[in-house]
């Protein structure tokens, strides 16, 4: 618990310092008109092939659709933003709508995600199901029952909690259940390879450290890309398609990297003239 307290204190200190020095200004990554800046990668298809018009803009919302699918057939999709990031605060406002596509796995019901620290999408295999990344899992609830959101899943990765390596694939957050077609705001604070924090409608619901490559739950990847044990300091961001329609009305970011102040290197004199 002491390690977690120190980590949380450092996160709060860093973010408060950034807010004091610089105005908190969100940059919109989705323009409300088209998919400019975004490129799809769907399992079984080449990078850039938006099979079935899966990802499209409808009524100024970025949407995930399956009306051109006869059956899902494990065609997991990811829509990648063009720029990798390292230190940032990212947010989406989302809701699940409609019915799950025929043939989609049962666990994918009202299930999507924001993938962070993703491998470069051009390095994904044609048949690769998920990018090597950290998944902030978005789940929706029904009228009854409990189901948290902003959970953690780890395709081809691991993290640390309380100083210990965690190899469990998915870990639930402490969020409340958001039901039916309710809009939810999910925020993700990412500080390179040190700390990641999940926030659901303003409440911090999960914190972990040292995201790194390792573990399973990803298939058909290039082995040269999966360097187990390597810390994930930066990567691409993608929005997921897992078989249930979802809408995003806002996708935005605050890039914190210009404000991250690294300590200068030790510049002691190497030698003295004799």
C-alpha positions in Angstrom: 0.0 0.0 0.0 2.9 2.4 0.7 4.2 2.0 -2.9 0.7 2.7 -4.3 0.4 5.8 -2.1 3.8 7.2 -3.2 2.8 6.5 -6.9 -0.5 8.2 -6.5 1.1 11.2 -4.7 3.6 11.6 -7.6 0.8 11.4 -10.2 -1.3 14.1 -8.4 1.8 16.3 -7.9 2.8 16.0 -11.6 -0.6 16.7 -13.0 -1.3 19.6 -10.6 2.0 21.1 -11.5 1.2 20.8 -15.2 -2.3 22.4 -14.7 -0.8 25.3 -12.7 1.8 26.2 -15.4 -0.3 25.5 -18.5 -4.0 25.9 -19.3 -5.9 22.6 -19.6 -7.0 22.7 -23.2 -8.4 19.7 -24.9 -7.5 19.0 -28.6 -10.2 17.2 -30.6 -8.9 14.1 -32.4 -12.3 13.5 -34.1 -13.6 16.4 -36.2 -17.3 15.3 -36.2 -17.3 15.1 -40.0 -15.1 12.2 -41.2 -12.3 9.8 -40.2 -9.5 12.2 -41.0 -6.4 11.1 -39.0 -7.8 7.7 -38.4 -7.0 4.4 -40.1 -8.7 1.0 -39.6 -7.0 -2.5 -39.1 -9.5 -5.3 -39.1 -8.6 -9.0 -38.6 -8.1 -10.7 -42.0 -7.8 -7.5 -43.9 -4.9 -5.2 -44.8 -4.2 -2.1 -42.8 -6.4 0.7 -44.2 -9.2 -1.6 -45.4 -12.4 -0.5 -43.6 -14.3 -3.8 -44.3 -18.0 -3.4 -44.3 -17.7 0.3 -43.6 -17.3 -0.8 -40.0 -16.0 2.6 -38.8 -18.0 5.6 -40.0 -19.4 9.0 -39.0 -23.1 9.2 -38.4 -24.9 12.3 -37.1 -21.5 13.8 -36.1 -20.6 10.7 -34.1 -17.8 8.2 -34.7 -19.6 4.9 -34.9 -18.9 1.2 -35.0 -21.4 -0.7 -37.2 -22.0 -4.3 -38.4 -25.0 -3.8 -40.8 -22.8 -5.1 -43.7 -21.7 -8.2 -41.8 -23.6 -11.5 -42.3 -21.7 -12.8 -39.2 -18.9 -11.4 -37.1 -16.5 -14.3 -37.7 -13.8 -13.0 -35.3 -13.2 -9.8 -37.4 -11.9 -7.8 -34.5 -11.2 -4.2 -35.6 -9.2 -1.3 -34.4 -9.3 2.3 -35.6 -5.8 3.9 -35.1 -5.1 7.6 -34.7 -2.1 8.7 -36.8 0.1 10.0 -34.0 1.8 8.1 -31.2 1.8 9.6 -27.7 3.7 9.1 -24.5 2.5 11.5 -21.7 -1.1 12.5 -22.1 -4.7 12.7 -20.8 -7.1 11.1 -23.3 -10.9 11.0 -23.1 -13.8 9.6 -25.0 -17.5 9.9 -24.5 -19.2 6.7 -25.5 -22.4 4.6 -25.4 -23.4 1.2 -26.6 -26.4 1.0 -28.9 -28.4 -1.6 -30.8 -27.8 -5.4 -30.8 -24.7 -7.5 -30.9 -23.7 -8.8 -34.3 -24.5 -12.4 -35.0 -21.6 -14.7 -34.4 -19.7 -12.3 -32.0 -18.4 -14.0 -28.9 -20.6 -13.9 -25.8 -18.0 -12.0 -23.8 -18.1 -9.2 -26.4 -21.6 -8.2 -25.5 -21.6 -4.4 -24.9 -17.8 -4.6 -25.0 -15.3 -2.3 -26.7 -12.2 -0.6 -25.6 -9.6 2.1 -26.0 -6.2 0.6 -26.8 -3.2 2.6 -25.6 0.6 2.2 -26.1 -0.3 0.2 -29.2 2.4 -1.2 -31.5 2.6 0.6 -34.8 -0.4 -0.5 -36.7 1.6 -1.1 -39.9 3.5 -3.9 -38.0 0.4 -5.9 -37.3 -0.1 -9.2 -39.2 -3.0 -9.4 -41.6 -4.7 -12.0 -39.4 -3.6 -10.5 -36.0 -6.6 -10.2 -33.8 -5.5 -7.4 -31.3 -2.6 -5.0 -31.3 0.1 -5.6 -28.7 -1.2 -2.9 -26.3 -2.9 -1.9 -23.1 -6.7 -2.0 -23.3 -8.9 0.3 -21.3 -11.9 -2.0 -21.5 -15.3 -0.3 -22.0 -18.3 -2.3 -20.9 -22.1 -1.5 -20.8 -24.7 -2.7 -18.3 -28.3 -3.7 -18.7 -31.3 -2.7 -16.5 -30.2 -5.2 -13.8 -26.9 -6.7 -12.7 -23.5 -5.1 -12.1 -20.8 -4.6 -14.7 -17.9 -2.2 -14.2 -16.2 -0.2 -17.0 -12.8 1.2 -17.6 -11.3 -2.2 -16.7 -7.8 -3.3 -17.7 -7.1 -6.0 -20.3 -3.6 -6.9 -21.6 -3.2 -8.3 -25.1 0.5 -9.2 -25.3 1.3 -7.1 -22.3 1.6 -7.1 -18.5 1.6 -4.4 -15.8 2.7 -3.9 -12.2 0.5 -3.2 -9.2 1.9 -2.5 -5.7 5.3 -3.4 -7.0 4.3 -6.8 -8.3 4.0 -8.1 -11.9 0.4 -8.8 -12.9 -0.1 -11.4 -15.6 -3.9 -11.8 -15.2 -5.4 -10.8 -18.6 -8.3 -8.7 -17.3 -8.8 -6.8 -14.0 -12.0 -5.1 -13.1 -12.1 -1.5 -12.0 -14.1 -0.1 -9.1 -16.5 1.8 -11.4 -20.3 1.7 -11.0 -22.5 0.2 -13.7 -23.6 2.4 -16.6 -26.8 1.0 -18.0 -28.5 0.7 -21.3 -27.6 3.6 -23.7 -26.2 6.0 -21.1 -23.4 8.2 -22.2 -20.2 7.7 -20.3 -17.0 9.8 -20.2 -13.8 7.7 -19.8 -10.5 9.4 -19.2 -7.0 7.9 -19.2 -4.0 9.5 -17.7 -0.8 8.1 -19.2 2.6 9.0 -17.9 5.0 7.1 -20.2 6.1 3.8 -18.8 5.5 4.8 -15.2 1.8 5.2 -14.2 -1.6 4.8 -16.0 -4.8 5.9 -14.4 -8.4 5.1 -15.5 -11.2 7.6 -14.7 -15.0 6.9 -15.3 -17.3 10.0 -15.1 -14.7 11.8 -12.9 -14.0 8.9 -10.5 -10.6 7.3 -10.5 -11.3 3.5 -10.8 -8.0 1.8 -11.5 -4.3 2.7 -11.2 -1.3 0.6 -12.3 2.4 1.0 -13.2 5.1 -0.1 -15.6 3.2 -1.3 -18.7 5.3 -3.7 -20.6 5.3 -6.3 -23.4 4.7 -9.9 -22.3 2.0 -12.5 -21.8 -0.5 -13.9 -24.3 -4.0 -13.2 -25.5 -2.9 -12.0 -28.9 -2.4 -14.1 -32.0 -0.7 -14.1 -35.5 1.7 -11.3 -34.4 5.2 -10.8 -35.8 7.6 -12.3 -33.1 10.2 -9.6 -33.8 7.7 -7.0 -32.5 6.8 -8.8 -29.3 9.9 -8.2 -27.1 8.8 -9.5 -23.8 9.9 -7.5 -20.8 10.3 -4.2 -22.8 8.6 -1.3 -21.0 6.0 0.6 -23.1 7.0 4.2 -23.0 4.8 5.4 -25.8 2.5 4.1 -28.6 -0.5 4.6 -30.8 -4.1 4.9 -29.6 -7.0 2.9 -31.2 -10.7 2.5 -30.7 -12.0 -1.1 -30.8 -14.6 -3.0 -32.7 -15.5 -6.3 -31.0 -19.0 -7.1 -32.3 -21.4 -4.7 -30.5 -22.3 -1.3 -32.0 -20.9 1.7 -30.2 -20.9 5.5 -30.6 -18.3 8.0 -29.7 -19.5 11.6 -29.6 -16.1 13.0 -28.4 -12.5 11.9 -28.7 -10.0 14.3 -27.3 -6.5 14.6 -25.8 -4.2 16.9 -23.7 -0.6 16.1 -24.7 1.5 16.4 -21.5 4.8 15.6 -23.1 5.9 19.3 -23.6 5.3 19.8 -19.8 7.1 16.7 -18.6 10.3 18.0 -17.1 13.1 15.5 -17.1 16.1 16.1 -14.9 19.1 17.2 -16.8 21.9 14.7 -17.3 24.9 14.8 -14.9 27.4 17.2 -16.6 30.4 16.8 -14.4 33.7 17.6 -16.0 35.2 14.5 -17.6 38.8 15.6 -17.1 41.1 18.4 -16.3 44.0 19.7 -18.2 47.3 19.0 -16.7 
